[in-house]
Amino acid sequence: MFVGAQAGRNYPAPVSAIKAMQEGAKLGRDDAQKIEANTFIKLAQTSAARNLVGLFLSDQYIAKKSKHWEKQAELPVKRTAVLGAGIMGGGIAYQSASRGVPIKMKDINQKGIDQGLAEAAKLMTKRVESGKATAASMAEILNRIEPALTYDGFAEVDLVVEAVVENPAVKKVVLAEVESTVKPATILCSNTSTISIDALAENLARPENFCGMHFFNPVHAMPLVEIIRGKKTSDQAIARTVAYANALGKKPVVVNNCPGFLVNRVLFPYFAGFSMLLRDGADFQAVDKVMERWGWPMGPAYLLDVVGLDTAVHAQGVMAEGFPQRMVKTFKPAPDVLYEAGRLGQKNGLGFYNYEKDKKGKPVKVPTRDSYDLLASHVAPAKEFSDDEIIARMMIPLATELVRCLEEQIVASPAEADMALIYGLGFPPFRGGVFRWIDEQGLNRFIVSALPFADLSPLYQVTEDMQQRAKEGKTYY
Ligand SMILES: NC(=O)c1ccc[n+]([C@@H]2O[C@H](COP(=O)([O-])OP(=O)(O)OC[C@H]3O[C@@H](n4cnc5c(N)ncnc54)[C@H](O)[C@@H]3O)[C@@H](O)[C@H]2O)c1
C-alpha cells in the first residue's frame, strides 16, 4: 500500500514488482522467474513504459544538445552575479553557491539582501537537518554568496542574471547600468517571465551579449531553465549561459524570443481553458481533481494560487497583447475576479482556496465558500462536466499552442518542447510529453476532439499544418 501510494495510480511498475516478488517467494526458482518474466512483459507493453522510455531518450537528447552548446563556449563562467535578492535572486544565489560557482547578490536595499541570505540559509539548514550536508559545507557554500549594495567588483564577473522586479522600465535601467560596470565579454541575462528579450536589449550597447535565462520557482527544485535567444543574441552568449545552467545542475532548453517564451506561452492558454470552463458553470475543485487524476501535480486553480493571482493577471495581460487574436479576454475570467477582491493566492493565504499553515509552517489549502460567492455573479449556474470534456477543454489549448511554438520555431524539436513542460510545469512524465500524448492518440483523433469547441475560442482551432500532417498520417516523433 505504501509503495502504491508513493508511485500513484499512473505508475504500475513498483506495485507489480512487489507483487511478483511476493508470489515468487512462495515458489521455486524456475516458477518464480516465470512470474517475473510475465510481469515484465506485461509492464513493458504499457503506455507508461513506452512513454517513460521515450522520455529517457528525449532527456538524453536535450543533455547532448546542452553539452554541444557548452563546448562552443570560448570563455568560462567562473564568477557570476545576480541583481535583485528577492524570491528568485535568493534562489539563484543559493543554487550557484551550492554548485560551487561564487556569486555576488546585489539589491538596492539591505532588507532585500537579508531576505535573500535568509532564504539561502533556510535551504542549507534543511539540507544539514536531513543529513545531506554538513555544517562545515553549509558555511562554505554560504560564503560563496557575496552580498552587495553597489557594483564594486563587477568588473571580475563573467555572467550576470538580472532578477529585479518585473517592470520593463526598471529592468532596462538596471541592465544598462550593470553593462557599464562589467567587462566587454560579460554575458547579461534576464530572468524576466514575460518581458520581450528584444525590448530589454534596446538600451544595451552590446545586445549580442544578452539573452533570457528564465528559472522556475522554487529555483533549487525546478530543473528547467529556458535560455531565450533574442534577435541580436550571439551564439557565444547562448553557449556560455547554457554552460552556466549546466554548472548549476539544471536542464537548459534554448528557445527563441516571443511573449511568454515557451512555457508561459502554453500555460496561459491552459488557464484560459480553465476560466472558460468556470464561466460555463464548472466547479474549480472538480476541475482540479480531474486534472490531478490526469497526472498534473496540481490542478489549475491550485496552480494559479501558487503562481499568485496578481502575477497571473499581469502575465495574462502581456500574453493578450502579444497574441491578441487568441488570448484577448472576452469576459471577466475567475482569476481577475478574485484578484480584484484582494485574493492574491497562496502569498496572502487567499485565492481560489484559503491557505492555513500546518505544524511545519507549510501552507495547506482549505476549500472556502468565499471564492464561490465572489465568482457567483460572473459564472453560469453550476453544471456537471464529464471528465473527458474537462480534460479536452483544458488540454487542447495548451497542446495546440505548443504545436504553434514548434511550427514558429520558438522551440527546435518536439523532444525539447516535451522536456521543457515536464521539467518546468511538472507535465505528467508517464504521458511522455504533449507531443507524445498527441502521437499516442493520433493527430486525427486530437483534431476531431477539438472540433466541438472550435466556436468557444480560437485557442481550440488547430493549425493548417496539423491538418496537413493528419492527412499525411505523420507523427511528431
Ligand atoms: N517569483 C516567481 O515565481 C518567478 C518565476 C520566474 C521568474 N520570475 C521573475 O524574476 C524576477 C524577480 O522576481 P521575484 O519574484 O524574485 O521578485 P521579488 O519582488 O521577490 O524580488 C525583487 C528584488 O529586486 C530588488 N530590486 C528592485 N530594484 C532593484 C535594482 N534596481 N537593483 C537591484 N535590486 C533591485 C528588490 O529590492 C527585491 O529584493 C521578475 O522579473 C519575475 O518576473 C519570478
The ligand as a Gaussian input file, in Angstrom:
#p B3LYP/6-31G(d) Opt

LIG

0 1
 N        8.521000      34.608000      -8.408000
 C        8.421000      33.756000      -9.417000
 O        7.718000      32.745000      -9.345000
 C        9.203000      33.996000     -10.684000
 C        9.471000      32.918000     -11.550000
 C       10.254000      33.136000     -12.688000
 C       10.711000      34.420000     -12.962000
 N       10.405000      35.453000     -12.119000
 C       10.929000      36.788000     -12.449000
 O       12.056000      37.049000     -11.634000
 C       12.138000      38.456000     -11.360000
 C       12.180000      38.697000      -9.857000
 O       11.008000      38.158000      -9.293000
 P       10.874000      37.878000      -7.726000
 O        9.634000      37.094000      -7.564000
 O       12.165000      37.356000      -7.197000
 O       10.631000      39.360000      -7.202000
 P       10.821000      39.945000      -5.715000
 O        9.900000      41.089000      -5.624000
 O       10.769000      38.855000      -4.709000
 O       12.331000      40.494000      -5.719000
 C       12.778000      41.556000      -6.473000
 C       14.000000      42.137000      -5.776000
 O       14.610000      43.092000      -6.653000
 C       15.084000      44.160000      -5.856000
 N       15.320000      45.311000      -6.718000
 C       14.412000      46.187000      -7.209000
 N       15.051000      47.108000      -7.990000
 C       16.367000      46.776000      -7.975000
 C       17.528000      47.348000      -8.560000
 N       17.448000      48.448000      -9.295000
 N       18.727000      46.740000      -8.353000
 C       18.809000      45.629000      -7.594000
 N       17.746000      45.071000      -6.986000
 C       16.543000      45.636000      -7.181000
 C       14.030000      44.351000      -4.789000
 O       14.542000      45.052000      -3.672000
 C       13.679000      42.885000      -4.461000
 O       14.504000      42.388000      -3.418000
 C       10.947000      39.078000     -12.073000
 O       11.361000      39.509000     -13.332000
 C        9.979000      37.913000     -12.198000
 O        9.087000      38.069000     -13.278000
 C        9.685000      35.275000     -10.982000

